[in-house]
Amino acid sequence: MLLVIDAGNTNTSIGIFKGEELVKHWRLMSRVHTSDEIGIYLLNLLSNSSINPSEIDGAILSSVVPPLDSAFSEGIESYFGVQSLKVNYKMDLGIEIKYLVPHEVGADRLVNSVAGVHKYGKPLIVVDFGTAITLDVISEDGAYLGGTISAGIESGMDALFGKTAQLPKVGFEKPESVIGRTTMDSIKAGIIYGNVGLVDYLVKLAWKELGYKTAVIATGGHAGNIASLSETIDTADPYITLEGLRIIFDRNCR
């Protein structure tokens, strides 16, 4: 079995693959832990899912939080006896990287692109709704070109509520109308429809610059909510990052 970990700024996604099947997955808050804490935490997750730790024969890590890197790697090696493969742009990814400064590309963006091309073909745009909203553009010849980075939905909500004393916090729910008749509905409309508009506009600009349309796949915590309202997003795929990690591990270690 393969242990895959995607450590983001806000959440860490963990998955267990048996062959090509994702048999278990978890989404946790990203916090800095010691290697022992991480090892014990992972053992508890497996135990609660009736997975024998001795069945883990490989691990791969994608991280945009450097303080977590060594703790995860050391914890996995100490408690599972396997070394973690860490994703970087120099690996065999199966796609060409045409980003001007390749080492600046977040590992999660590369992983999403690899999985996206594998599952949905090319050309392609992958939209990830995480701490930031990122768009990653893959050309019709399968090259990673780059994309955009915008403030994430929750980051925007935190900024709004943190700077405005009288605005109430709201849940991420679709309002009945874009014209909010209460303060709560006004905030929901601004956040949800505003982010739908952001993504659709950026996608259309990318299409114009490319000279052709692409498939558009969304992933991340709020992908489903936004995709249901978007004019450009074709489908939401919540586990594309985990699948990308498996694909990269198979390309480089099997």
C-alpha positions in Angstrom: 0.0 0.0 0.0 1.1 3.5 -0.7 0.9 6.4 1.8 0.4 9.8 0.0 0.5 13.2 1.8 -0.3 16.6 0.5 0.7 19.2 3.2 -0.9 22.6 2.5 -0.9 25.9 4.3 -4.3 25.3 5.9 -5.1 21.6 5.4 -3.1 18.4 5.0 -4.7 15.6 2.9 -3.6 12.0 3.5 -4.5 9.0 1.4 -3.9 5.3 1.2 -3.7 3.6 -2.2 -4.0 -0.1 -2.8 -2.8 -0.3 -6.4 -4.7 2.4 -8.2 -7.6 2.4 -5.7 -7.8 5.1 -3.1 -9.0 3.0 -0.1 -8.9 5.7 2.6 -8.4 9.4 2.8 -8.4 12.1 5.5 -8.3 15.9 5.5 -6.6 17.4 8.6 -5.6 20.9 9.8 -1.9 21.6 9.0 0.1 22.2 12.1 3.8 21.8 12.9 4.4 18.6 14.8 7.4 16.6 15.8 8.3 13.5 13.8 7.1 11.3 16.7 3.7 13.1 16.9 3.2 12.6 13.2 4.2 9.0 13.3 1.8 8.2 16.2 -0.9 10.3 14.5 -0.6 8.3 11.3 -0.6 5.0 13.2 -3.8 6.0 14.9 -5.5 6.9 11.6 -4.5 3.5 10.1 -5.6 1.7 13.2 -9.0 3.3 13.2 -9.4 2.3 9.6 -8.3 -1.3 10.2 -5.2 -0.9 8.0 -2.1 -2.8 9.1 0.9 -0.4 9.1 3.2 -3.2 7.9 1.3 -3.1 4.6 2.6 0.4 3.8 5.5 -0.2 1.5 5.9 3.3 0.0 5.3 7.0 0.7 5.3 10.2 -1.2 5.0 13.8 0.1 4.0 17.0 -1.5 4.5 20.0 0.7 4.3 23.8 0.5 5.1 24.1 4.2 8.8 23.6 4.7 8.7 23.3 8.5 6.6 20.1 8.0 8.9 18.4 5.5 11.4 16.9 7.8 8.9 16.0 10.5 6.8 14.0 8.0 9.8 12.3 6.4 11.4 11.4 9.7 8.1 10.3 11.2 7.2 8.0 8.3 10.6 6.5 8.2 10.7 5.9 12.0 7.2 4.4 12.3 6.7 2.7 8.9 10.2 1.9 7.9 9.9 3.5 4.4 11.6 6.6 3.0 9.3 9.3 1.6 9.7 10.5 -1.9 9.3 14.3 -1.9 7.8 15.9 -5.0 10.0 18.4 -6.9 10.2 19.8 -10.4 13.3 17.8 -11.3 11.4 14.5 -11.0 9.9 12.5 -13.9 6.5 14.1 -13.9 5.5 13.1 -17.4 4.9 16.7 -18.4 7.2 19.4 -19.6 7.6 22.5 -17.3 7.8 25.8 -19.2 7.5 28.0 -16.1 10.3 30.6 -16.2 11.4 29.8 -12.7 10.6 26.1 -12.2 11.7 25.8 -8.5 9.1 28.4 -7.6 6.1 26.3 -8.7 4.3 24.8 -5.7 4.5 21.1 -5.5 0.8 20.8 -5.2 0.3 22.7 -8.5 2.6 20.2 -10.3 0.9 17.2 -8.7 -2.6 18.6 -9.8 -1.3 19.1 -13.3 0.1 15.6 -13.6 -3.1 14.0 -12.4 -5.2 16.3 -14.5 -3.5 15.4 -17.7 -3.5 11.7 -16.8 -7.3 11.7 -16.1 -8.7 14.4 -18.4 -6.2 14.9 -21.2 -4.8 18.1 -22.6 -5.1 21.0 -23.0 -6.4 21.6 -19.5 -6.8 24.1 -16.7 -6.9 22.9 -13.1 -8.5 25.2 -10.5 -7.6 24.5 -6.9 -9.6 26.1 -4.1 -7.2 26.0 -1.2 -5.6 28.6 1.0 -5.1 30.3 -2.3 -7.2 29.9 -5.5 -4.7 28.7 -8.2 -5.2 28.2 -11.9 -2.7 25.9 -13.6 -2.6 25.9 -17.4 -1.4 22.9 -19.4 -1.0 23.5 -23.2 -2.3 21.3 -26.0 1.1 19.7 -26.3 1.1 18.8 -22.6 3.4 21.4 -21.2 2.9 23.1 -17.8 2.8 26.9 -18.7 2.0 28.5 -15.3 -1.2 30.2 -14.2 -2.6 32.5 -11.5 -2.6 32.8 -7.7 -5.4 34.6 -5.9 -6.6 34.9 -2.3 -8.5 31.8 -1.2 -12.1 31.8 -0.3 -11.5 31.3 3.4 -8.6 33.7 3.4 -10.9 36.4 1.9 -13.6 35.6 4.5 -11.1 35.9 7.4 -9.8 39.2 6.0 -13.4 40.5 5.7 -14.5 39.5 9.2 -11.2 40.6 10.8 -11.4 44.1 9.4 -15.1 44.8 9.9 -16.4 44.8 13.4 -20.1 44.7 12.7 -20.3 42.0 10.0 -21.4 38.6 11.2 -19.5 35.5 10.2 -21.4 33.3 7.7 -21.3 29.7 6.5 -20.3 28.8 2.9 -23.8 28.3 1.5 -25.3 29.3 -1.8 -27.7 32.3 -1.4 -31.0 32.3 -3.2 -30.2 35.6 -5.0 -27.1 37.7 -5.9 -29.1 40.6 -4.5 -28.8 39.9 -0.7 -31.8 41.2 1.3 -30.0 40.6 4.6 -26.5 41.3 5.7 -25.9 37.5 5.9 -27.2 36.9 2.4 -25.3 39.9 1.1 -22.0 38.5 2.4 -22.7 35.0 1.0 -23.6 36.4 -2.4 -20.4 38.5 -2.5 -18.2 35.7 -1.5 -19.7 32.9 -3.5 -20.7 34.7 -6.7 -17.6 36.9 -6.5 -15.3 33.9 -6.5 -17.3 32.2 -9.3 -16.8 35.4 -11.3 -13.1 35.5 -10.5 -12.5 32.0 -11.7 -14.6 32.3 -14.9 -13.0 35.6 -15.9 -9.5 34.2 -15.4 -10.3 31.1 -17.3 -11.7 33.0 -20.2 -8.6 35.3 -20.3 -6.4 32.2 -20.3 -8.4 30.7 -23.2 -8.1 34.0 -25.1 -4.3 34.1 -24.6 -3.9 30.4 -25.6 -6.1 30.8 -28.6 -8.2 27.8 -27.8 -10.5 26.5 -25.1 -9.5 23.8 -22.6 -11.2 21.4 -20.2 -11.4 22.9 -16.7 -11.2 20.8 -13.6 -11.7 22.0 -10.0 -10.4 20.6 -6.8 -10.0 21.6 -3.2 -12.4 22.1 -0.3 -15.0 24.4 -2.0 -14.6 23.0 -5.6 -18.1 21.4 -5.7 -19.9 24.6 -4.5 -18.1 26.8 -7.1 -18.3 24.3 -9.9 -22.0 24.1 -9.7 -22.3 27.8 -10.4 -19.4 28.2 -12.9 -19.8 28.7 -16.6 -16.3 27.3 -17.3 -15.6 24.5 -14.8 -16.5 21.1 -16.3 -16.3 19.0 -13.2 -15.1 18.9 -9.6 -12.6 16.2 -8.6 -11.8 16.4 -4.9 -9.1 13.7 -4.8 -7.0 14.7 -7.9 -4.0 15.8 -5.8 -3.9 12.4 -4.0 -4.1 10.6 -7.4 -1.4 12.8 -8.8 0.9 11.7 -5.9 0.3 8.1 -6.7 1.0 8.6 -10.4 4.3 10.4 -9.7 5.4 7.7 -7.2 4.6 5.0 -9.8 6.6 6.9 -12.5 9.6 7.3 -10.2 9.7 4.2 -8.0 8.0 1.3 -9.7 
